[in-house]
Amino acid sequence: MHRFLLAGLLLFCEALFAADSKPFHVLLHTEAGDIELEVDTAHAPATATNFLRYVDKGFYDGGTFYRTVTMANQPQNKVKIEVIQGGNPPRESEDFAAIALERTDKTGLKHVDGAISMARGAPDSATSEFFICVGDQPDLDYGGKRNPDGQGFAAFGRVVKGMDVVRKIQASPADGQSLTPPIKILSAKRL
């Protein structure tokens, strides 16, 4: 319990410090090409700070984009979305504590084309997995219908260069939603 309180306090302090900062840029160097992200610490401070902690730890180096969601590969879903999802599943045992969900109705950030957001199951369960939207995805915002709880996902930035690479990854060969093979993230570094 104390570990979670301490982790939450540290994340909160980092987020307060970061809130006055201009956005950070992160370069995802993948085997399909480079994707430059702008990470919005002002509007989604806890989520952005969480992602930057993983970047600074080198967690995503050697990770993958392993999931592609297209209009054609989600026949069971009534509410369809288009995203690519990444992380480093073999290193998930190194995840930091889960963070509180920063809902889009509070942050003002939306799941538009190129938005980056944290993957989650239940609210307040996001750790290291993230996704990038391909096209506008309003059903991922607060009140959206993709997740039955209606709480949406925590958008925390956007792609500023490399949407062509994102679309190339999304269109890569897949078995269902699993990219075959996954697209390697060679490195993730702050610019």
N, C-alpha and C positions, 0 to 999 in steps of 0.2 A: 504494500500500500504506500509506504513512504517513498519507494522508488518511483512509483507513478506520479506522486505529488511533486517530487523533486524534478522529474523529467518534464512535467507540465509547467512548473514554475520557470525552469530554464528556457523552455520553448516560448513561454509568454514573454519573458524578458528579452529574448532574441527578437521576437516579433515586434515588441515596442520599439526597440532600437532600429529595426529594419523599416518600420512604418514611415520614418522620415526620409528614407533613402529613395533614390531613383531606382527604377527597375534594374535587376541584374540580368545579364545575358549568359546563357549556357549553350555551348556547342556540343551537340550529340554527333559524334563522328561514327557513322555506321558503314557497313560494307556496301550499302546501297547509295551512299552519299551523305552529305552533311545537312543537319537540321539545326538552325539557330532558334533558340527559345528566348522570349522575354518573360522573366519571372516577376510577377506583380506583388511585391512585398507590401505595398501601400494598401491595396484593397483586400488581399487574402493573406495577411501576415503570417498566421500560424501554418497554413498549408504551404505557402511559398518557402518559409523557413525550414519546414520539414523536408521538402524536396531538396533544398540547397544543402542540408546536412548530409543527405545521401550522396549528392554530387561530390561534396568536399571529402567525404570518406572514401571515394573511389568505388562506391557500391555498384554503380551501373557499368563500370568498365568491365567488359567481358560478358555483360548481360545481353539480352535480346529483345527485339520485337518478335513476339511469338504468336500473337493473335490478330486476326483481321476480321472485322465485322462488316459485311457488305449487305446490300439489299437481297442478294440471292442466297446467303448462307445462314439465315435465321428463320426458317420456316415455322418454327414453333412459337415465335414471338409475335404478339399482336401489334406491339409498338416496335417498329424497326429503327435502328440507328446505323451510323457508319463511323467506325473508329478503327485505329490500330492501338494495340496495347503492348506495353513493354515493362521490363523490370529485370530482375535477376533471380529467378526462382531457386536455383541451387544455393543462393546465399540468404534465403528468407529467414533462416535461423538467426541472422545478424540484424534483423529489423529492429528499429527503435519501437518504443511503445506507440500504440495507435493514437491518432490525434482526433480532436473534436471536429465535427463536420462544420465547415464554414459554408453555409448555405448561400446560394446565389441571390436570394431575396435580400440578404444582408450585405453581401460584398458588391453587388451590382455587376459582377462579371457574368457573362453568359457563355453558353456552349455554342459558339459560332464557329465557322470554318477556321480551323487552325488552333482552336482553344486547346490548352493542355489542362488536364484534370486528374484527380486522384481516383483510382479504382477503389471500390469498397463493396462489402456485403451489407451489413447493418450500418446505421448511422454510428459515427464515432469509432469506426473500425479500420480506417485507411492507414496504411503503413508506407510501403515503398512502391507498389504497383501504380502505374500511371497510364493514361491514354491520351491520344490526340484525335480531335474531331475532324472528320472529312465531311465538309458541308455543315450547314447550321443544324444543330441537334437540340431544339428547345425541350424535348422530352427528357433531357438530362438535367435541366434546370429545376429549381425548387418548384414543386407543384406539377412537374412532368410525370408522365405515366410509365416510363421505362422501368423504374424500380417501384414495386407496389407500395412502398411506404410513402411515396410522394415527396421525399425530402431532397431528392436530387443528388448531385455530386458536386465536389468542390473544385470549380475552375480556378486556376491560379496564374494563368499566363497565356501566351499565344506564340505560335510560330511566326517569326519575322522573316526568315529565309528558309527555303527548302520544302515548301509545300509540294513541289514536284516530286521530291524524294518520299514524302509521306504518301502521296498517291501511288507511287511506284511500289512501295512496301504493301499498301493495301491491295494492290492488284497482283501481288506475287502468288505463286502456286500455294494452294492450301488444301488440307483435308478437313472439310467442314470449316471451322474457324481457326484451326491450327496451321500456322504457316509451315510449309514443308520445303526446305528447312527454315527454321527461324532465321531472322535477319540479325546478325551480330551488331551489338553496340560496342565498337572498339574502344571508345572513351567518351566520357561526359565531363566537361570542364567548364568552369566559369571563364568568361572572356574579360 
